[in-house]
Amino acid sequence: MKILLRTLRAALLLRLCALLLPTALDAQAAPPVPPVPSRADSVRADSLRRAAARRDSAQVIRAVQVTATLAPTRVLDAPQAMAVVGGAELRRAQGAAVGDALEQLPGVRSLSMTTGIGKPVIRGLTHNRIVTLDNGQRTETQQWGHDHSPNVETANAEQIEVIKGPASVLYGSDALGGVVNVVAPAIASARGESPFVRGRITSAFNTNVMGPDATLRLDAAREGFGARLALTGRMTGDMRAPRGVLANTENETGHGEAALGWSGDRGRVALRYSARSERIEIFDDPVAAPGYTGYQRLSTGRGTFEGERQLGAGLRLQTQLGVERNYRREYDAADAQDIALGLLINTATGFVHLHHAALGPFSGGTFGVFAMDSRFEKRGTATLIPNSQSRGLAAYALEHIERGRWRGTVGARWDVRDLSVEDDAVLGLAAQSQQHQAVTGSAGLAYRIGEHASLVTSVGRGFRAPAAPDLYANGFHEGTRAYERGNPNLRVETSLNAEVGVRVEANSLNGEISVFNNAIEDYIYLRPFGTGGAAFDSLEVVQGNAVLRGLEGRLAWRARPWVTLQAAGDLVHGTNTAVDVPLTFVPPPRVVLGARFERPMLGTLLLRPWLSVQGERNWRQTRVDPRDVAPPGYSLVHLGAGATVMAGPRVLLVDVAVRNLADTPFRSFMSRYKEFADGPGRALVLRVTTEF
């Protein structure tokens, strides 16, 4: 009955999307009689054909990025390792969590815990070592828990930029392992053209979880004023593994965003607000906790003001002010009336950047200041961490150097962070405070070997200040289904990362390979300490030096005009050097091989039809903590196909993917429930996108 209800709900949502699509389109189209497209429609359709062809080209020049440098920079010239996912690639990779959209990138994995929870893992580091940005705004969504996925929507993103390695010079504490920036589309402008309203609708369905999702986006502009509205709804039923259904793994998400902006000759301003609501069921060991029906409710509201102003003399002032409210409620049963664990955090952030043109030996750069105030309040019947307030202040500079074939960056930053906690009788804590300071720096060089290749190297120092959960947690965490114990004597965690790599961007060849060594002093991590049958039923925070070393690479070669061969892989070793024990949650070696076949046209209605086949091999993790569990290695096969379909004056982008084609049973080392449940079985995902 439960599956039937979910199926009916999915069918209703898809029917709603089907009804909405022609309604929205007809509102913009000419009268339906006669059904002959106007010349304007024909011209517009031709324009859409060309745009669709550019978007879905198999060999696209890598996107311009700004997250790692604060200035528009090609990936080929960026000294620090990074990756960009955008356009058709991002559309096809969409999932219920940020980690789902990134886990195919070399060096990036997703730490999963039921559907809807996927935390990015970058080069073996996750949790509070990865900063997540929502269009440049730092998010504080309590990312310290295994079950705390970044509450940022990617369905409406222009692209996602990932910095691999320390980025503390620009982003401060927690950017020790990397940064994920979900970049929103620019607010529309009609300067120099007629006012307009346009939109996009994407609808999808996943057969594994009987899960539909849909996104509607509207853009409007008149002269320099623009606006955007985006709505996303997503539902997933219980996940199906090859050997059975995993009960209590449903997820529901609703997300809305509104943005207003104005742009002129000398500057721009923008206001943006988003609201997100989620209900995520938490799977647990059916033997240890039979019939468990616990779940989470999450709500996140985020508001942002952005402004830029040209000051003359090559100076540009950029300002961002943001507020965020994240409320996580965890319930121990589906019919529970009381919140077992409530976690509420209100955060205000702001930065001011002064960008300059050539100055002395530098070709350009940025001076910046950053401030943050974050206040946590516990709610519910259980206590895990005390009420607390964290405040931060920082000043920094990042400069660029260009000399012939050389491109370089050098930067430095000073941070101070205060953390104060209230009296807590349950935890036996008296009111107290701590202050942490850190100085970080980075330097990088990119040397153009030729027009299409570069040699890059960088060194960077990152830091992470201990957070309240690291220091004072002491109780059962309903979301992770584990007892967690903090350590009040923690010191600031610092790292020194060095790496070297080679990148190639040519018409028929695109790729890179990098090696890195990240030495972390006073590494803070969770280690199992319980005596029960499950390895992760009890976790404590400990500290000790660590080293992570790795190799990662990717290559795409257009062997023929109609076929592109692809290969990618990554390997990372993490060791607690204080006790010579492997670190937990470090992903095992992985290799992905694939081929993509495409044609410019098939008949008169299909543009760029394509077919892809991909195989991935995940080896068993042989370097494990003595208390950890390492499932066997496994291999999976995935298929994909799609085309740009011309339906009169309309353009439909149709993508079909089959994940785990052979319905192979497997258990990912990066799964929180790897001890007692398989990963997802075969899934057919159909996605249709159209613009109007």
VOGU-3710 file (C-alpha; in Angstrom, 3 decimals, decimal comma):
1> mkillrtlra> 0,000/0,000/0,000  2,816/2,394/0,888  4,513/1,855/-2,482  1,181/2,295/-4,256  0,594/5,626/-2,517  4,049/6,824/-3,464  3,472/5,791/-7,057  0,185/7,681/-7,186  1,817/10,778/-5,724  4,611/10,535/-8,282
11> alllrlcall> 2,110/10,207/-11,102  0,192/13,230/-9,848  3,355/15,346/-9,709  4,344/14,326/-13,212  0,828/15,096/-14,408  1,060/18,514/-12,774  4,342/19,153/-14,602  2,758/18,023/-17,851  -0,147/20,419/-17,302  2,128/23,255/-16,209
21> lptaldaqaa> 4,435/22,967/-19,205  1,959/23,740/-21,999  0,213/26,329/-19,827  3,431/28,245/-19,230  4,509/27,888/-22,816  1,153/28,887/-24,266  1,203/32,027/-22,152  4,227/33,123/-24,183  3,240/31,752/-27,592  1,070/33,100/-30,390
31> ppvppvpsra> -2,631/32,077/-30,505  -2,956/28,352/-31,226  -4,906/28,863/-34,493  -3,518/28,538/-37,037  -0,871/26,080/-35,717  1,786/27,393/-38,085  4,844/28,832/-36,322  5,390/32,519/-36,940  8,620/33,787/-38,451  9,624/34,994/-34,977
41> dsvradslrr> 9,030/31,495/-33,632  11,116/29,991/-36,416  13,976/32,398/-35,815  13,799/31,748/-32,102  13,719/27,984/-32,631  16,810/28,225/-34,825  18,524/30,229/-32,106  17,557/27,623/-29,543  18,915/24,873/-31,789  22,286/26,578/-31,923
51> aaarrdsaqv> 22,288/27,264/-28,184  21,367/23,673/-27,402  24,105/22,399/-29,690  26,659/24,559/-27,908  25,456/23,481/-24,457  25,542/19,763/-25,175  28,767/19,572/-27,150  30,915/16,674/-25,924  34,096/18,724/-26,067  33,405/22,100/-24,483
61> iravqvtatl> 36,102/24,545/-23,377  36,216/24,386/-19,589  34,167/27,070/-17,882  35,616/30,283/-16,541  35,811/30,127/-12,743  36,306/32,664/-9,969  36,051/30,773/-6,668  39,737/29,912/-6,402  41,080/33,294/-7,547  38,318/35,929/-7,065
71> aptrvldapq> 38,958/36,925/-10,697  37,773/35,312/-13,946  40,381/32,670/-14,717  40,507/29,700/-17,067  41,063/26,369/-15,369  44,219/26,014/-17,474  45,739/29,069/-15,755  44,519/28,510/-12,175  47,478/27,441/-10,008  45,293/25,608/-7,491
81> amavvggael> 43,604/22,319/-8,315  39,931/22,808/-9,006  37,045/21,542/-11,111  33,911/23,014/-12,655  30,660/21,153/-13,331  28,159/23,072/-15,423  25,810/23,037/-18,368  24,698/19,662/-19,661  27,141/17,850/-17,388  25,542/19,370/-14,288
91> rraqgaavgd> 22,024/18,812/-15,590  22,660/15,103/-15,999  24,393/14,743/-12,615  21,546/16,205/-10,566  20,622/14,352/-7,396  18,951/14,867/-4,052  22,140/16,229/-2,409  25,173/18,312/-3,359  27,456/15,305/-3,001  25,449/13,380/-5,600
101> aleqlpgvrs> 26,215/15,975/-8,275  29,967/15,881/-7,632  30,979/12,320/-6,861  32,034/11,534/-10,430  34,789/14,178/-10,238  38,289/12,784/-9,628  39,254/13,406/-6,020  35,651/13,975/-4,939  33,297/11,457/-3,337  30,001/11,556/-1,485
111> lsmttgigkp> 29,662/10,404/2,116  26,139/9,019/2,029  23,595/8,235/4,687  20,200/7,345/3,212  18,638/9,202/0,265  18,943/12,968/0,368  22,158/12,970/2,419  25,394/13,226/0,449  28,311/15,164/1,933  31,163/16,115/-0,411
121> virglthnri> 34,466/14,393/0,412  37,463/16,103/-1,203  40,738/14,202/-1,216  39,714/12,220/1,847  38,466/15,213/3,879  34,877/16,091/4,752  32,660/17,500/7,515  34,034/20,796/8,908  37,019/20,723/6,550  34,902/21,555/3,503
131> vtldngqrte> 33,281/24,973/3,143  30,062/25,098/1,121  29,119/28,385/-0,517  25,703/29,303/-1,880  26,634/31,679/-4,700  29,617/32,896/-2,689  27,781/33,094/0,656  29,273/30,903/3,344  26,732/28,424/4,721  26,642/27,164/8,300
141> tqqwghdhsp> 24,255/24,205/8,157  25,789/22,189/10,991  27,926/20,119/8,667  29,726/18,328/11,500  27,379/15,314/11,545  27,417/12,339/9,183  23,732/13,012/8,610  24,177/16,743/8,022  24,257/17,261/4,287  24,786/20,789/2,912
151> nvetanaeqi> 21,313/22,321/2,542  21,983/23,971/-0,823  19,929/23,315/-3,961  21,777/22,563/-7,206  18,809/22,162/-9,584  18,890/25,833/-10,561  22,668/26,305/-10,434  24,631/27,745/-13,343  27,640/25,666/-12,327  29,373/24,179/-9,303
161> evikgpasvl> 32,999/25,106/-8,654  35,180/22,901/-6,482  38,529/23,879/-4,978  40,630/20,850/-4,072  42,982/21,494/-1,181  43,371/24,335/1,341  41,559/27,569/0,519  41,758/29,240/3,932  43,336/32,398/2,503  39,993/33,274/0,915
171> ygsdalggvv> 37,527/31,316/3,033  39,069/30,986/6,485  38,347/28,244/8,989  37,051/24,912/7,679  38,411/25,467/4,148  41,347/23,232/5,054  40,180/20,489/2,706  38,458/22,443/-0,034  35,505/24,559/-1,090  32,276/23,837/-2,970
181> nvvapaiasa> 30,564/26,877/-4,495  27,083/26,413/-5,969  26,933/29,322/-8,433  23,519/30,811/-9,219  22,677/32,194/-12,681  23,238/35,907/-13,098  20,121/38,024/-12,639  18,780/38,938/-16,074  19,252/42,386/-17,578  17,539/44,009/-20,570
191> rgespfvrgr> 19,896/46,910/-21,068  19,980/47,675/-24,786  17,133/45,298/-25,626  13,378/44,946/-25,230  11,835/43,817/-21,928  11,353/40,068/-21,719  10,096/37,150/-19,649  11,571/33,719/-20,204  11,764/30,483/-18,325  12,896/26,908/-18,042
201> itsafntnvm> 11,172/23,776/-16,805  12,938/20,557/-15,915  11,117/17,413/-14,830  12,634/14,054/-13,966  11,718/10,648/-12,630  13,883/7,989/-10,940  12,469/4,461/-11,088  14,611/3,132/-8,235  12,988/5,351/-5,630  9,811/6,078/-7,624
211> gpdatlrlda> 10,930/9,650/-7,250  9,821/12,615/-9,363  11,339/16,056/-9,209  10,624/19,247/-11,086  12,144/22,712/-11,306  10,547/25,831/-12,721  12,618/28,955/-13,318  11,375/32,320/-14,556  13,575/35,279/-15,538  12,306/38,755/-16,349
221> aregfgarla> 14,030/42,045/-17,125  13,235/45,593/-18,077  16,148/47,890/-18,861  18,621/47,495/-15,982  16,165/45,795/-13,628  15,888/42,008/-13,470  14,178/39,322/-11,416  14,282/35,564/-11,030  11,929/33,043/-9,443  12,847/29,372/-9,092
231> ltgrmtgdmr> 10,853/26,538/-7,528  11,981/22,944/-7,005  10,009/19,980/-5,665  11,425/16,513/-5,147  10,154/13,249/-3,695  11,846/9,884/-3,306  10,355/6,678/-2,037  12,236/3,927/-0,229  15,492/3,083/-1,966  15,659/-0,287/-3,680
241> aprgvlante> 18,846/-2,310/-3,263  19,501/-5,354/-5,475  18,509/-7,702/-2,649  15,524/-5,798/-1,312  14,000/-2,476/-0,382  15,582/-0,377/2,367  12,682/0,706/4,525  12,534/4,197/5,980  14,652/5,905/3,315  12,093/8,316/1,856
251> netghgeaal> 12,815/11,986/1,244  10,769/15,075/0,386  12,256/18,441/-0,546  10,775/21,797/-1,428  12,930/24,760/-2,417  12,096/28,265/-3,534  14,252/31,212/-4,518  13,499/34,814/-5,444  16,055/37,349/-6,642  15,921/41,011/-7,682
261> gwsgdrgrva> 18,715/43,043/-9,188  19,742/46,201/-10,956  22,801/46,747/-13,118  24,209/49,943/-14,561  27,331/51,251/-16,212  29,307/51,497/-12,975  27,858/48,805/-10,755  25,097/46,483/-9,705  23,058/45,486/-6,656  21,121/42,290/-5,993
271> lrysarseri> 18,854/40,829/-3,341  18,323/37,097/-3,079  16,275/34,936/-0,719  15,816/31,182/-0,654  13,750/28,881/1,546  14,195/25,130/1,757  12,252/22,422/3,580  13,188/18,748/3,807  11,899/15,591/5,420  14,507/12,818/5,412
281> eifddpvaap> 13,965/9,339/6,820  16,966/7,674/8,464  17,711/4,037/7,775  19,120/1,863/10,575  20,313/-1,701/11,079  17,201/-3,888/10,712  18,686/-6,421/13,137  19,898/-4,037/15,849  16,912/-1,661/15,484  14,054/-3,562/13,811
291> gytgyqrlst> 11,195/-1,398/12,641  13,041/1,897/13,221  11,107/4,834/11,725  13,121/7,891/12,813  13,437/10,884/10,542  14,615/14,498/10,275  12,892/17,728/9,378  15,088/20,538/8,122  14,271/24,111/7,232  16,750/26,643/5,886
301> grgtfegerq> 16,205/30,280/5,039  18,973/32,300/3,443  19,018/35,987/2,464  21,784/37,843/0,633  22,586/41,384/-0,410  25,300/41,850/-3,039  26,719/45,035/-4,460  29,517/46,049/-6,809  30,769/49,512/-7,685  33,442/50,682/-10,090
311> lgaglrlqtq> 35,495/53,327/-8,281  37,783/54,352/-11,116  41,557/54,008/-11,372  41,136/50,261/-11,823  39,366/49,805/-8,472  36,189/47,822/-7,900  34,370/47,480/-4,562  32,393/44,300/-3,893  30,163/43,787/-0,857  28,118/40,852/0,363
321> lgvernyrre> 25,936/40,630/3,480  24,117/37,420/4,318  21,852/35,904/6,943  20,911/32,267/7,391  18,611/30,274/9,659  19,038/26,506/9,740  16,785/24,395/11,963  17,286/20,649/12,214  14,742/18,523/14,082  15,368/14,818/14,652
331> ydaadaqdia> 12,569/12,430/15,655  13,031/8,892/16,965  9,835/7,513/15,384  7,383/8,367/12,615  4,578/9,011/15,141  6,743/10,931/17,627  5,186/14,136/18,903  8,302/15,535/20,569  11,577/16,535/18,957  14,302/14,193/20,169
341> lgllintatg> 17,123/16,505/19,142  16,677/20,063/17,925  19,558/22,085/16,464  18,925/25,726/15,564  21,644/27,988/14,201  21,329/31,630/13,134  24,270/33,048/11,201  25,187/36,455/9,825  28,153/36,860/7,480  29,619/39,669/5,483
351> fvhlhhaalg> 32,649/40,587/3,438  34,042/43,581/1,604  36,480/43,093/-1,276  38,513/45,817/-2,934  39,690/44,534/-6,313  42,494/46,427/-7,990  44,160/46,421/-11,406  47,925/46,453/-11,923  49,730/47,556/-8,774  53,509/47,373/-8,498
361> pfsggtfgvf> 54,679/43,869/-9,419  51,103/42,545/-9,429  48,773/42,405/-12,411  45,727/42,543/-10,151  44,462/41,392/-6,811  42,060/41,710/-3,909  42,109/43,045/-0,376  39,310/41,777/1,841  37,762/41,711/5,297  35,273/39,141/6,586
371> amdsrfekrg> 33,072/38,934/9,673  30,730/36,251/11,013  28,407/35,804/13,975  26,819/32,377/14,490  24,502/31,502/17,377  23,424/27,966/18,216  20,426/27,003/20,351  19,553/23,476/21,420  15,949/22,314/21,431  14,132/19,054/21,942
381> tatlipnsqs> 14,137/16,485/24,732  17,757/15,370/24,276  20,992/17,299/24,738  24,058/16,704/22,583  25,877/20,062/22,605  25,400/23,267/24,641  24,060/26,618/23,498  26,927/28,579/22,003  28,006/31,633/20,046  30,853/31,777/17,534
391> rglaayaleh> 32,269/35,015/16,139  34,969/35,471/13,552  36,928/38,329/12,035  39,530/38,167/9,257  41,642/40,301/6,934  43,324/38,955/3,810  44,894/39,699/0,446  45,325/37,679/-2,743  47,531/38,993/-5,555  47,992/37,852/-9,164
401> iergrwrgtv> 51,172/37,897/-11,204  51,490/37,537/-14,998  54,857/37,337/-16,738  54,822/35,920/-20,258  53,960/32,252/-19,929  53,808/32,451/-16,139  50,663/32,958/-14,068  50,951/33,124/-10,298  49,054/33,903/-7,112  50,239/34,727/-3,614
411> garwdvrdls> 48,044/35,394/-0,611  47,944/35,729/3,177  45,215/35,904/5,825  44,798/36,510/9,546  41,809/35,059/11,434  40,547/35,288/14,977  37,617/33,205/16,252  35,807/33,342/19,601  33,599/30,526/20,869  31,544/30,882/24,030
421> veddavlgla> 29,156/28,340/25,570  26,452/28,692/28,198  26,002/26,799/31,463  24,560/23,349/30,811  23,550/21,205/33,777  22,788/18,169/31,597  26,308/18,143/30,151  27,908/19,278/33,421  29,397/22,379/31,756  30,024/25,794/33,231
431> aqsqqhqavt> 29,912/28,867/31,007  33,258/29,268/29,266  34,906/30,652/26,153  37,840/29,957/23,876  39,687/32,101/21,353  41,618/30,748/18,384  43,864/32,636/15,980  45,531/31,519/12,770  47,730/32,919/10,014  47,460/31,213/6,646
441> gsaglayrig> 49,053/31,709/3,259  49,255/30,290/-0,238  51,358/30,557/-3,367  50,922/28,998/-6,772  52,376/29,044/-10,264  51,043/27,995/-13,639  53,459/27,762/-16,578  52,087/27,524/-20,106  54,030/24,730/-21,783  52,275/25,631/-25,012
451> ehaslvtsvg> 48,976/27,026/-26,197  47,020/24,041/-24,882  48,977/22,773/-21,851  50,252/24,053/-18,538  52,327/22,867/-15,610  50,937/23,956/-12,230  52,219/23,807/-8,691  51,008/25,273/-5,419  51,562/25,241/-1,688  48,965/26,342/0,843
461> rgfrapaapd> 48,376/26,448/4,559  44,854/25,843/5,874  43,285/25,819/9,314  40,207/24,707/11,199  39,162/26,074/14,570  37,506/23,504/16,880  33,710/23,829/16,824  31,295/23,289/19,698  30,432/19,694/18,650  34,162/18,827/18,535
471> lyangfhegt> 34,700/20,213/22,014  31,540/19,567/23,995  29,357/16,875/22,365  28,249/14,278/24,883  25,156/12,259/24,065  23,216/10,173/21,597  22,916/11,723/18,135  19,594/10,565/16,731  20,534/11,406/13,141  23,729/9,336/13,062
481> rayergnpnl> 22,324/6,661/15,384  25,513/6,860/17,454  26,765/8,129/20,805  29,171/11,029/20,245  31,714/12,347/22,739  33,719/15,564/22,317  37,111/16,676/23,591  37,362/20,099/25,332  41,158/20,189/25,053  41,418/20,429/21,277
491> rvetslnaev> 43,891/22,752/19,585  43,576/24,567/16,251  44,056/22,209/13,331  46,483/23,373/10,625  47,694/21,897/7,360  50,386/22,361/4,750  49,467/21,089/1,298  51,826/20,872/-1,682  50,954/19,595/-5,128  52,015/19,565/-8,742
501> gvrveansln> 50,015/18,834/-11,859  49,768/18,983/-15,646  46,686/20,198/-17,539  45,776/19,949/-21,206  42,953/21,713/-23,074  42,834/21,146/-26,817  40,172/20,503/-29,436  40,524/16,739/-29,243  42,222/16,273/-25,863  41,238/17,510/-22,437
511> geisvfnnai> 42,670/16,311/-19,156  44,840/16,736/-16,099  46,823/14,762/-13,553  47,860/15,888/-10,065  49,777/14,544/-7,099  49,494/16,065/-3,629  50,755/15,763/-0,064  48,661/17,278/2,731  50,301/17,230/6,174  47,837/18,106/8,946
521> edyiylrpfg> 48,939/19,025/12,454  46,513/18,411/15,347  44,066/16,607/13,049  40,590/16,412/14,654  38,525/13,337/13,830  35,943/10,858/15,041  37,145/7,423/16,003  34,984/4,459/17,097  35,403/3,517/20,755  32,359/1,386/21,546
531> tggaafdsle> 32,307/-2,296/22,474  29,067/-3,169/20,687  28,672/-5,196/17,526  28,533/-2,149/15,251  31,742/-0,285/14,477  30,138/3,159/14,557  27,679/2,948/17,437  30,001/5,050/19,628  32,297/7,808/18,328  34,748/10,058/20,141
541> vvqgnavlrg> 36,689/13,110/19,017  40,448/12,625/19,107  43,425/14,580/17,823  46,745/13,649/16,270  48,943/14,529/13,317  47,957/13,125/9,946  49,150/12,942/6,350  47,056/12,484/3,246  48,801/11,707/-0,032  47,150/11,104/-3,332
551> legrlawrar> 47,002/10,973/-7,096  44,089/11,918/-9,323  43,521/12,462/-12,995  41,075/12,595/-15,864  41,361/12,418/-19,659  38,887/12,922/-22,513  40,115/12,110/-26,025  38,038/12,666/-29,141  39,274/9,692/-31,113  36,837/10,334/-33,950
561> pwvtlqaagd> 34,432/13,186/-34,682  31,649/10,982/-33,312  33,369/9,204/-30,409  35,046/10,477/-27,236  36,913/8,160/-24,883  37,102/9,097/-21,214  39,106/7,928/-18,223  39,368/9,167/-14,642  40,691/7,891/-11,361  41,837/8,817/-7,889
571> lvhgtntavd> 43,845/7,352/-5,043  44,388/8,779/-1,563  46,098/7,384/1,545  45,326/8,923/4,929  47,328/8,064/8,041  47,219/9,163/11,652  50,986/9,492/12,046  50,790/9,811/15,843  49,685/6,171/16,243  50,338/4,885/12,691
581> vpltfvpppr> 46,670/4,048/12,077  44,759/4,743/8,830  42,232/7,564/8,980  38,526/6,774/8,817  36,278/7,686/5,864  39,148/7,938/3,369  37,807/6,600/0,042  39,388/3,564/-1,637  41,016/3,684/-5,104  38,657/4,169/-8,021
591> vvlgarferp> 38,926/4,102/-11,831  36,177/5,175/-14,237  36,300/4,369/-17,966  33,767/5,484/-20,538  32,932/6,182/-24,143  30,527/8,699/-25,623  29,100/8,480/-29,135  27,288/11,351/-30,809  26,173/12,739/-34,129  25,427/16,336/-35,128
601> mlgtlllrpw> 21,901/15,409/-36,216  19,627/12,425/-36,652  16,894/13,280/-39,101  15,428/16,766/-38,833  14,102/16,560/-35,281  17,045/15,292/-33,233  20,097/17,478/-32,615  23,264/16,003/-31,147  21,883/12,590/-30,232  24,370/10,826/-27,956
611> lsvqgernwr> 24,952/7,529/-26,241  27,416/6,833/-23,434  28,633/3,779/-21,587  30,631/3,988/-18,383  32,232/1,435/-16,109  33,634/2,161/-12,671  35,821/-0,015/-10,491  35,988/0,648/-6,765  38,621/-1,390/-4,975  38,362/-2,616/-1,413
621> qtrvdprdva> 39,833/-0,200/1,114  42,714/-2,161/2,627  43,948/0,695/4,826  41,364/0,832/7,606  41,197/1,804/11,230  41,132/-1,402/13,331  37,542/-0,595/14,318  36,403/0,224/10,788  34,727/-2,073/8,266  35,818/-2,465/4,627
631> ppgyslvhlg> 33,269/-4,024/2,231  34,555/-5,916/-0,827  35,424/-4,011/-3,989  32,890/-3,818/-6,772  32,349/-2,823/-10,403  29,341/-1,002/-11,843  28,178/-0,240/-15,385  26,113/2,829/-16,311  24,450/3,875/-19,557  23,283/7,243/-20,799
641> agatvmagpr> 21,539/8,624/-23,860  19,895/11,815/-24,962  19,228/14,362/-27,632  17,928/17,829/-28,281  14,444/17,219/-29,654  12,796/19,804/-31,886  9,048/19,942/-31,232  7,894/22,707/-33,531  9,203/25,994/-32,127  10,051/24,284/-28,851
651> vllvdvavrn> 13,290/22,618/-27,874  13,323/19,657/-25,482  16,553/18,487/-23,885  15,979/14,811/-23,153  18,405/12,793/-21,026  18,089/9,154/-20,009  20,450/7,432/-17,590  20,608/3,878/-16,320  22,650/3,588/-13,150  23,941/0,185/-12,032
661> ladtpfrsfm> 22,774/-1,465/-15,231  23,405/-5,037/-14,014  21,662/-4,425/-10,661  24,915/-5,415/-8,947  24,859/-5,786/-5,144  27,550/-3,594/-3,592  28,406/-1,710/-0,428  30,265/1,560/-0,701  33,039/2,225/1,790  31,684/5,805/1,950
671> srykefadgp> 28,234/4,680/3,102  27,278/5,176/6,746  25,286/1,911/6,656  27,863/-0,215/4,841  27,782/-2,802/7,651  24,202/-3,859/7,083  22,815/-2,612/3,742  23,648/-2,638/0,039  23,862/0,434/-2,154  21,161/1,386/-4,676
681> gralvlrvtt> 20,186/-1,087/-7,362  19,334/-0,385/-10,975  17,817/3,036/-11,571  16,372/4,485/-14,757  16,335/8,294/-14,673  14,454/10,273/-17,311  15,000/14,039/-17,416  13,314/16,524/-19,770  14,191/20,225/-19,941  12,690/22,954/-22,049
691> ef> 13,023/26,719/-22,261  10,309/29,187/-23,163
//
